[in-house]
Amino acid sequence: MRPTPAQLERVAETLVKRLVAAGVVELDVPEPTVQQKFAALLAANFAEEAEIERLARVEAQKLVRQGAPGIRREDLDLRRVEQLVKQRIAKERGFAL
């Protein structure tokens, strides 16, 4: 389940406030601007992960339908194949899961 935009905004707000309060960062722009950027980055990250999952699901279904040499089709675990494909796609894109 993907987080809502409101949840992402709250996470971004909390993160920025804590970083500023801890003295980890010093902002040159207003906090709300940084919060919006963080929320946008989080949203983009979740969208990319969803796209990777969609591609992995489609490719895994195709691989299971085709079968593998020496393995009976009913012995192939769709979920496991999907997970392996997802890891491969994420690695190719430089995306950390």
C-alpha positions as a LaTeX table, in Angstrom:
\begin{tabular}{lrrr}
\hline
Residue & $x$ (\AA) & $y$ (\AA) & $z$ (\AA) \\
\hline
Met1 & 0.00 & 0.00 & 0.00 \\
Arg2 & 1.49 & 3.28 & $-1.11$ \\
Pro3 & 1.46 & 6.21 & 1.29 \\
Thr4 & $-0.85$ & 9.10 & 0.57 \\
Pro5 & 0.51 & 12.53 & $-0.40$ \\
Ala6 & $-0.49$ & 13.80 & 3.04 \\
Gln7 & 1.54 & 11.06 & 4.73 \\
Leu8 & 4.56 & 11.85 & 2.55 \\
Glu9 & 4.26 & 15.53 & 3.42 \\
Arg10 & 4.17 & 14.72 & 7.15 \\
Val11 & 7.25 & 12.51 & 6.83 \\
Ala12 & 9.09 & 15.21 & 4.88 \\
Glu13 & 8.08 & 17.88 & 7.40 \\
Thr14 & 9.25 & 15.77 & 10.35 \\
Leu15 & 12.51 & 14.88 & 8.64 \\
Val16 & 13.38 & 18.47 & 7.78 \\
Lys17 & 12.47 & 19.75 & 11.24 \\
Arg18 & 14.61 & 17.09 & 12.94 \\
Leu19 & 17.58 & 17.67 & 10.65 \\
Val20 & 17.45 & 21.42 & 11.27 \\
Ala21 & 16.93 & 20.99 & 15.04 \\
Ala22 & 19.88 & 18.59 & 15.26 \\
Gly23 & 22.07 & 21.03 & 13.38 \\
Val24 & 22.80 & 18.48 & 10.68 \\
Val25 & 21.76 & 20.88 & 7.92 \\
Glu26 & 21.58 & 24.61 & 7.57 \\
Leu27 & 18.93 & 25.73 & 5.10 \\
Asp28 & 19.44 & 28.52 & 2.57 \\
Val29 & 15.77 & 28.36 & 1.57 \\
Pro30 & 12.57 & 28.26 & 3.65 \\
Glu31 & 11.71 & 24.96 & 5.34 \\
Pro32 & 8.46 & 24.50 & 3.38 \\
Thr33 & 10.43 & 24.55 & 0.12 \\
Val34 & 12.75 & 21.79 & 1.34 \\
Gln35 & 9.79 & 19.84 & 2.70 \\
Gln36 & 8.08 & 19.98 & $-0.70$ \\
Lys37 & 11.24 & 18.73 & $-2.42$ \\
Phe38 & 11.57 & 15.85 & 0.05 \\
Ala39 & 7.91 & 14.92 & $-0.40$ \\
Ala40 & 8.34 & 14.99 & $-4.20$ \\
Leu41 & 11.43 & 12.77 & $-3.98$ \\
Leu42 & 9.64 & 10.30 & $-1.73$ \\
Ala43 & 6.65 & 10.20 & $-4.10$ \\
Ala44 & 8.94 & 9.62 & $-7.09$ \\
Asn45 & 10.72 & 6.84 & $-5.21$ \\
Phe46 & 7.46 & 5.06 & $-4.41$ \\
Ala47 & 6.27 & 5.49 & $-8.01$ \\
Glu48 & 9.47 & 3.96 & $-9.37$ \\
Glu49 & 9.20 & 1.04 & $-6.96$ \\
Ala50 & 5.61 & 0.44 & $-8.08$ \\
Glu51 & 6.73 & 0.48 & $-11.71$ \\
Ile52 & 9.49 & $-2.02$ & $-10.98$ \\
Glu53 & 6.98 & $-4.28$ & $-9.22$ \\
Arg54 & 4.60 & $-4.05$ & $-12.18$ \\
Leu55 & 7.34 & $-4.92$ & $-14.67$ \\
Ala56 & 8.56 & $-7.78$ & $-12.50$ \\
Arg57 & 5.04 & $-9.20$ & $-12.18$ \\
Val58 & 4.52 & $-9.15$ & $-15.96$ \\
Glu59 & 7.93 & $-10.65$ & $-16.73$ \\
Ala60 & 7.60 & $-13.33$ & $-14.03$ \\
Gln61 & 4.21 & $-14.42$ & $-15.36$ \\
Lys62 & 5.70 & $-14.69$ & $-18.84$ \\
Leu63 & 8.67 & $-16.72$ & $-17.58$ \\
Val64 & 6.45 & $-19.10$ & $-15.61$ \\
Arg65 & 4.17 & $-19.60$ & $-18.63$ \\
Gln66 & 7.18 & $-20.40$ & $-20.82$ \\
Gly67 & 8.60 & $-22.75$ & $-18.23$ \\
Ala68 & 12.23 & $-23.54$ & $-17.64$ \\
Pro69 & 14.25 & $-26.44$ & $-19.05$ \\
Gly70 & 14.19 & $-29.37$ & $-16.67$ \\
Ile71 & 11.61 & $-27.82$ & $-14.34$ \\
Arg72 & 7.93 & $-28.67$ & $-14.42$ \\
Arg73 & 5.73 & $-25.61$ & $-14.79$ \\
Glu74 & 3.75 & $-26.42$ & $-11.67$ \\
Asp75 & 7.00 & $-26.53$ & $-9.66$ \\
Leu76 & 7.82 & $-22.90$ & $-10.52$ \\
Asp77 & 6.93 & $-20.51$ & $-7.71$ \\
Leu78 & 5.52 & $-17.35$ & $-9.31$ \\
Arg79 & 6.20 & $-15.24$ & $-6.22$ \\
Arg80 & 9.84 & $-16.33$ & $-6.04$ \\
Val81 & 10.38 & $-15.76$ & $-9.78$ \\
Glu82 & 8.75 & $-12.33$ & $-9.44$ \\
Gln83 & 11.06 & $-11.45$ & $-6.53$ \\
Leu84 & 14.17 & $-12.46$ & $-8.51$ \\
Val85 & 13.05 & $-10.48$ & $-11.55$ \\
Lys86 & 12.30 & $-7.47$ & $-9.34$ \\
Gln87 & 15.79 & $-7.64$ & $-7.83$ \\
Arg88 & 17.35 & $-7.82$ & $-11.31$ \\
Ile89 & 15.36 & $-4.85$ & $-12.63$ \\
Ala90 & 16.13 & $-2.78$ & $-9.53$ \\
Lys91 & 19.84 & $-3.58$ & $-9.82$ \\
Glu92 & 19.85 & $-2.58$ & $-13.51$ \\
Arg93 & 18.25 & 0.74 & $-12.62$ \\
Gly94 & 20.47 & 1.36 & $-9.61$ \\
Phe95 & 17.40 & 1.35 & $-7.36$ \\
Ala96 & 17.78 & 0.15 & $-3.78$ \\
Leu97 & 14.93 & $-2.05$ & $-2.59$ \\
\hline
\end{tabular}
